[in-house]
Amino acid sequence: ARDGTRDRALALSVGAAQMVRRARRRVHPMPRACSAAAKLLRLLPASLHVRLHALWERVFGARFDEVWLGADLAQVTAALRNLPQNSGRKAKTLVLASGRGAIPAAAAVRRRHADDAFVVVAQHPRVSLAAFDAVVAPKHDFANAKKNASRLFLRADDVVDGKLPAAVIETEGALHRFDDAFVRLAHESWRFFFSSRPAPRLAVAIGGGGRGGG
């Protein structure tokens, strides 16, 4: 658990803003002021965070990515610039992102490397959908799209006859890991437990809304 090499790899994988603490040590810690700024930025709505970073980027470039994005994109930039060419055309790298913490970084990759990366976001990012190449999200995230275009981070002309932009791929329900194979495995796992208990049975799923009100 105290292997310095493993700690370093873990720290790089989660980004500089979310350091892995092991045996009361920090790996590549940010200065206190930068760490405080990173925490404040993560409290902002994602849409405001992305817009502010885009303005910063126009003036200062990629400086302080660790603060703005929670990760240093230098290695991503180097990898994208060295992509092989196929039949005279440069291949694109598929970049997948999901969750509030990943949205600003995904938007930055799209801005900087639109010709080298194809950026896809799972779930509604709560920022302008034009910031990504594709968005995969459940239909209920886009209910009443025509009436609430601005609230859904769509431009008014994005919605034509109530239809969303072609880059939006709607799913019937929320994205999850449950498929037929998963359900069959769970059925087998619990069959013995329930075989000795009376029927019929009622299952109650308990949950709550997220920060976005969903």
Phi, psi and chi 1 to 4 in degrees:
 res  aa     phi    psi   chi1   chi2   chi3   chi4
   1 ALA       -  -17.2      -      -      -      -
   2 ARG  -107.6   22.3  -59.6 -168.7 -179.4 -169.3
   3 ASP   -71.0  114.7 -175.2  -23.1      -      -
   4 GLY   -62.0  -35.6      -      -      -      -
   5 THR   -64.2  -42.6  -57.6      -      -      -
   6 ARG   -68.0  -39.6 -164.0  168.7  102.1 -177.0
   7 ASP   -58.5  -43.3  -82.1   -3.1      -      -
   8 ARG   -63.3  -43.1  173.9  177.9  165.6   78.2
   9 ALA   -63.6  -41.8      -      -      -      -
  10 LEU   -65.5  -41.5  -74.4  170.7      -      -
  11 ALA   -62.1  -43.1      -      -      -      -
  12 LEU   -66.4  -31.8  -69.8  174.3      -      -
  13 SER   -72.2  -29.3   70.1      -      -      -
  14 VAL   -99.9   -6.4  -62.6      -      -      -
  15 GLY    95.7  158.5      -      -      -      -
  16 ALA   -69.2  -24.7      -      -      -      -
  17 ALA   -78.8  -12.9      -      -      -      -
  18 GLN  -125.4   71.4  -60.5  175.2   -4.2      -
  19 MET   -67.4  145.2  -67.1  -59.5  169.6      -
  20 VAL   -85.7  122.7  175.7      -      -      -
  21 ARG  -100.3  123.5  -68.8 -172.1  178.0   90.6
  22 ARG  -134.4  129.5  -57.7 -101.2  176.5  146.5
  23 ALA    51.3   41.8      -      -      -      -
  24 ARG    60.9   27.3  -61.1 -177.8 -179.4  -82.0
  25 ARG  -115.1  150.3  -67.2 -177.6  -66.9  111.4
  26 ARG  -111.1  141.3  -80.5 -166.7  178.0 -170.3
  27 VAL  -102.4  122.1 -177.0      -      -      -
  28 HIS    49.2   58.8  -56.0  -49.1      -      -
  29 PRO   -69.1  147.4   27.8  -34.8      -      -
  30 MET   -83.7  154.1  -74.3 -168.8  -65.9      -
  31 PRO   -55.9  151.6  -24.5   33.3      -      -
  32 ARG   -56.4  -41.9 -176.6  173.4  -62.6  178.0
  33 ALA   -63.9  -40.4      -      -      -      -
  34 CYS   -66.9  -39.6  -68.1      -      -      -
  35 SER   -63.6  -41.6  179.0      -      -      -
  36 ALA   -64.5  -40.9      -      -      -      -
  37 ALA   -64.0  -40.6      -      -      -      -
  38 ALA   -61.8  -41.3      -      -      -      -
  39 LYS   -65.1  -40.1  -69.3  177.9 -179.5  177.8
  40 LEU   -65.4  -40.0  -71.2  174.1      -      -
  41 LEU   -62.7  -36.7  -74.3  169.3      -      -
  42 ARG   -71.1  -14.0  -68.2 -161.6  -61.3  -86.6
  43 LEU   -83.5  -15.9  -65.0  176.5      -      -
  44 LEU   -73.4  153.7  -64.4  175.5      -      -
  45 PRO   -56.8  143.1  -22.0   32.8      -      -
  46 ALA   -56.6  -38.5      -      -      -      -
  47 SER   -62.4  -42.8   56.8      -      -      -
  48 LEU   -69.3  -39.7  179.5   57.8      -      -
  49 HIS   -57.9  -47.4 -171.7  163.1      -      -
  50 VAL   -66.0  -42.4  168.8      -      -      -
  51 ARG   -65.2  -43.1  -71.7 -160.3  -61.6  -90.8
  52 LEU   -63.9  -40.7  -71.4  174.9      -      -
  53 HIS   -67.2  -36.6 -178.2 -122.5      -      -
  54 ALA   -62.5  -40.0      -      -      -      -
  55 LEU   -66.1  -43.9  -69.4  173.7      -      -
  56 TRP   -58.4  -43.0  169.1  -82.2      -      -
  57 GLU   -62.9  -35.3 -161.0  174.4   72.1      -
  58 ARG   -64.3  -32.3  -71.4 -178.4 -176.5  178.8
  59 VAL   -93.5  -45.4  179.3      -      -      -
  60 PHE  -110.9   -1.4  -58.9  104.5      -      -
  61 GLY    70.9 -142.6      -      -      -      -
  62 ALA   -90.3   17.0      -      -      -      -
  63 ARG   -65.7  141.3  -64.3 -178.1   62.5 -169.8
  64 PHE    62.3   36.2  -65.2  103.4      -      -
  65 ASP   -58.2  -35.2  -90.4   -1.2      -      -
  66 GLU   -60.3  -34.3  -61.7   93.2  -23.7      -
  67 VAL   -76.9  -49.0  176.7      -      -      -
  68 TRP   -71.2  -37.8  -78.9   98.5      -      -
  69 LEU  -114.5  -11.9  -51.1  175.1      -      -
  70 GLY    76.6   10.6      -      -      -      -
  71 ALA  -161.1  150.4      -      -      -      -
  72 ASP   -92.2  117.6 -174.1  -10.0      -      -
  73 LEU   -87.6    9.4  -63.0 -173.8      -      -
  74 ALA   -59.9  -42.8      -      -      -      -
  75 GLN   -68.1  -35.3  -67.7 -177.7   -6.0      -
  76 VAL   -64.4  -43.8  174.6      -      -      -
  77 THR   -60.3  -45.0  -64.5      -      -      -
  78 ALA   -63.5  -40.9      -      -      -      -
  79 ALA   -66.7  -41.4      -      -      -      -
  80 LEU   -68.0  -33.8  -70.5  171.9      -      -
  81 ARG   -73.6  -18.6  -73.9  176.5  177.0  172.0
  82 ASN  -106.5   23.8  -67.1  -41.9      -      -
  83 LEU   -68.1  144.0  -71.1  173.6      -      -
  84 PRO   -72.6  158.9   26.8  -34.8      -      -
  85 GLN  -102.9  142.7  -69.7 -167.3   -0.6      -
  86 ASN  -122.9  115.4 -176.6   16.1      -      -
  87 SER    56.2   40.9  -59.8      -      -      -
  88 GLY    81.1   -4.6      -      -      -      -
  89 ARG  -111.2  137.6  -63.3 -178.8   60.4 -173.4
  90 LYS   -78.2  131.2 -164.8  171.8 -175.5  179.4
  91 ALA   -70.6  154.3      -      -      -      -
  92 LYS  -106.5  145.7  -79.6 -164.5  173.7 -172.9
  93 THR   -95.1  132.0  -66.3      -      -      -
  94 LEU   -81.6  121.7  176.5   63.0      -      -
  95 VAL  -112.1  119.8  177.8      -      -      -
  96 LEU  -108.0  136.3  -61.0  175.3      -      -
  97 ALA  -140.6  150.0      -      -      -      -
  98 SER  -158.4  139.8 -179.4      -      -      -
  99 GLY   101.1  150.8      -      -      -      -
 100 ARG   -55.7  -40.1  165.0   64.8  178.3   85.8
 101 GLY   -67.5  -26.1      -      -      -      -
 102 ALA   -92.4  -15.8      -      -      -      -
 103 ILE   -62.8  -49.3  -65.2  -56.0      -      -
 104 PRO   -59.3  -39.6  -25.5   36.4      -      -
 105 ALA   -66.9  -41.3      -      -      -      -
 106 ALA   -63.6  -41.3      -      -      -      -
 107 ALA   -64.9  -37.5      -      -      -      -
 108 ALA   -66.4  -40.8      -      -      -      -
 109 VAL   -61.2  -42.1  169.6      -      -      -
 110 ARG   -64.8  -41.5  174.6   63.1  162.0   68.1
 111 ARG   -65.2  -42.4  -76.0 -163.3  -54.1  -87.7
 112 ARG   -83.1  -27.6  -61.1  174.7 -171.4  177.3
 113 HIS  -135.0   45.9  -53.4  -70.2      -      -
 114 ALA   -60.1  -28.4      -      -      -      -
 115 ASP   -85.9  -13.0  -66.0  -27.3      -      -
 116 ASP  -113.4  -18.8  -57.2  -42.5      -      -
 117 ALA  -129.9  147.2      -      -      -      -
 118 PHE  -115.6  107.3 -171.4   86.6      -      -
 119 VAL   -98.1  121.9 -178.3      -      -      -
 120 VAL  -119.5  133.4 -179.9      -      -      -
 121 VAL  -113.7  131.3  171.7      -      -      -
 122 ALA   -94.5  134.0      -      -      -      -
 123 GLN    76.6  158.0  -55.4  -69.5   23.7      -
 124 HIS   -65.6  124.1 -163.2  -51.5      -      -
 125 PRO   -77.0  -12.6   29.2  -35.9      -      -
 126 ARG    61.9   27.5  -52.7  -61.6  170.3 -170.7
 127 VAL  -135.0  176.6  -54.0      -      -      -
 128 SER   -56.1  127.1  171.9      -      -      -
 129 LEU   -67.3  -19.2  -57.5 -177.3      -      -
 130 ALA   -69.6   -9.9      -      -      -      -
 131 ALA   -75.7   -7.2      -      -      -      -
 132 PHE  -133.5  162.6  -47.7  102.1      -      -
 133 ASP   -78.9  -30.6  -68.0  -66.9      -      -
 134 ALA  -156.4  149.4      -      -      -      -
 135 VAL  -129.0  125.8  174.3      -      -      -
 136 VAL  -109.9  114.6 -177.1      -      -      -
 137 ALA  -151.8  156.7      -      -      -      -
 138 PRO   -68.9  154.0   21.7  -31.9      -      -
 139 LYS   -57.5  -36.0  -72.9 -178.2  177.7  179.9
 140 HIS   -66.2  -16.6   59.4 -108.9      -      -
 141 ASP   -70.2  -19.1  -83.5    0.6      -      -
 142 PHE  -119.9   27.8  -60.9  101.9      -      -
 143 ALA   -62.4  140.8      -      -      -      -
 144 ASN    54.2   43.6  -59.1  -41.3      -      -
 145 ALA   -58.5  -38.9      -      -      -      -
 146 LYS   -66.6  -38.2 -171.6  173.5 -176.9  179.2
 147 LYS   -80.3  -26.4  -64.9 -179.7  179.8  178.7
 148 ASN  -121.4   40.4  -58.6  -64.8      -      -
 149 ALA   -57.6  -44.5      -      -      -      -
 150 SER   -66.8  -38.4   59.7      -      -      -
 151 ARG   -67.8  -27.8 -173.8  172.9   65.3   82.7
 152 LEU   -92.5   11.9  -66.4  172.5      -      -
 153 PHE    62.3   37.8  -56.6   99.2      -      -
 154 LEU  -114.7  145.0  -66.3  161.9      -      -
 155 ARG   -75.2  152.8  -63.4 -172.3  -60.0  -90.5
 156 ALA   -57.7  -35.8      -      -      -      -
 157 ASP   -83.5   -0.8   56.3   -5.6      -      -
 158 ASP   -72.9  -28.1  -81.6  -21.0      -      -
 159 VAL  -102.9  113.0 -177.5      -      -      -
 160 VAL  -115.6  120.4  179.5      -      -      -
 161 ASP    54.0   38.5  -64.8  -29.9      -      -
 162 GLY    76.5    5.3      -      -      -      -
 163 LYS   -98.1  142.8  -65.0 -179.1  179.3  179.5
 164 LEU   -81.2  165.4  -65.6  166.4      -      -
 165 PRO   -59.0  153.7  -21.8   31.1      -      -
 166 ALA   -62.1  -23.9      -      -      -      -
 167 ALA   -74.4  -10.2      -      -      -      -
 168 VAL   -93.1  121.0  175.9      -      -      -
 169 ILE  -107.9  111.8  -57.2  169.9      -      -
 170 GLU   -90.4  141.0  -64.9  178.3  -83.2      -
 171 THR  -111.6  158.5   61.4      -      -      -
 172 GLU   -65.0  -38.0  -69.5  -62.4  -32.0      -
 173 GLY  -138.4 -173.5      -      -      -      -
 174 ALA   -64.2  145.7      -      -      -      -
 175 LEU   -71.2  134.1  -60.2  173.4      -      -
 176 HIS  -155.8  178.9   52.0   66.6      -      -
 177 ARG   -97.2    6.1  -66.7  175.9  -67.1  175.9
 178 PHE   -80.4  122.5  -64.1  169.2      -      -
 179 ASP  -134.6 -177.2   56.2   15.0      -      -
 180 ASP   -59.2  -40.1  -68.4  -18.6      -      -
 181 ALA   -65.3  -39.4      -      -      -      -
 182 PHE   -63.7  -43.0 -176.2   94.8      -      -
 183 VAL   -66.0  -41.0  172.9      -      -      -
 184 ARG   -62.7  -40.5  -75.1 -164.6  -61.0  -89.8
 185 LEU   -64.5  -42.7  179.9   61.7      -      -
 186 ALA   -64.6  -38.3      -      -      -      -
 187 HIS   -59.4  -45.5  175.7   76.4      -      -
 188 GLU   -67.4  -37.5  -67.4  -60.6  -36.4      -
 189 SER   -65.8  -34.9  -59.8      -      -      -
 190 TRP  -101.4   -4.6  -72.7   94.4      -      -
 191 ARG   -60.1  -45.6  178.7  159.6   52.0  178.8
 192 PHE   -64.2  -39.7  177.2   78.3      -      -
 193 PHE   -61.5  -42.5  176.6   82.8      -      -
 194 PHE   -87.5  -12.4  -75.3  111.6      -      -
 195 SER   -62.8  -28.5   61.5      -      -      -
 196 SER   -97.0    7.3   60.1      -      -      -
 197 ARG  -109.7  149.7  -75.1  161.1  173.5   76.8
 198 PRO   -66.2  154.9   24.7  -33.8      -      -
 199 ALA  -119.9  163.3      -      -      -      -
 200 PRO   -72.9  167.3   29.6  -35.9      -      -
 201 ARG  -122.1  150.1  -54.1 -179.1 -175.0   96.1
 202 LEU  -124.3  128.2  174.4   66.4      -      -
 203 ALA  -104.2  133.8      -      -      -      -
 204 VAL  -120.5  120.6  178.6      -      -      -
 205 ALA   -95.8  124.3      -      -      -      -
 206 ILE  -110.5  127.7  -59.0  174.8      -      -
 207 GLY  -157.3 -173.2      -      -      -      -
 208 GLY  -155.3  171.6      -      -      -      -
 209 GLY   -72.6  152.0      -      -      -      -
 210 GLY   -86.7 -174.5      -      -      -      -
 211 ARG   -63.5  -24.8  -72.3 -175.1  -59.4  175.6
 212 GLY   -83.4    0.5      -      -      -      -
 213 GLY    87.4    5.6      -      -      -      -
 214 GLY   -80.2      -      -      -      -      -
